[in-house]
Amino acid sequence: MKKTLRFAWIPVLLFVGFSTPLQADVGSDTCLECHEEVGAAIARTPHTEANRVSCEACHGRGDVHADDPAPDNIRSFRHPDSKTVMKVCGSCHKTIHPMKSSHFSTGSACLNCHDLAHSEAFQSGENRPEPKLVKTASSELCIRCHQPIGMKMKRPYTHPSDEFENTCTACHNPHETRVELDSRAIDQRCGTCHPENKGPFMFTHLGADHKGCVECHDPHGSTNPNLLTRSTTRVLCLSCHTDTPAFHDQADPRYRQCTACHSAIHGSNMNKLFME
């Protein structure tokens, strides 16, 4: 009798489990019946049906909203929170993981820098979205949040911004963490444009080997030539080399310009004193 009761429940459970009708997405065509003006704007972005991105892929299932077009029964990005944005964007952009970037913890995450590109500004067809849907391709986008760095970039000696579309992203990957900007990563980035100082060298400068290029240079801007962190080369060198030989008499002008002799200051394959 027990076996009969146990097996008798199986068809009942199966019937209950599949008796509820499966609800499906209404499709982008249904959305565009009311939001017709958005269709042309979306067509100018990568977020199209051709790339398997429907309206509901971002805004959630629209069946309830189609029956009652109230703004609170559909996922809206007018006032998004970072967790919602990370979940939605990350469902497709899987290589950009929320845990990898410190930017994801602020504000509306991805939408701080990227535009949905089908807002009112794009519906008229006058504005075209920037590549990768960034709000602006220039460094002004980064400076909005990183204002102290923006002030440094206005100093007399800076990286020539006219050589880069976005000076910041030429060196920084906004989807990385601060931890990844260790000395080795910094040297690799600097070496992209300054290969003559990249090495590897048989004799490495211990200062550069410690913090990397930023030990002596401020890459964001400086009041000193060559982006130095000190007013002169001599002052910079003496800030570490306090045990210089006695014959390096600083009263003698010959010893005030360190790089006149130690010319291979970034590293050498010939001389451990970096004299060639």
PyMOL commands that set and color helices and strands:
alter all, ss='L'
color gray80, all
select helices_A, chain A and resi 2-19+28-34+36-42+49-51+55-59+63-67+71-73+82-90+98-100+102-105+109-112+120-123+131-133+140-143+147-152+161-163+167-171+178-180+183-193+195-197+206-215+225-227+233-238+253-255+258-260
alter helices_A, ss='H'
color red, helices_A
deselect
rebuild
show_as cartoon
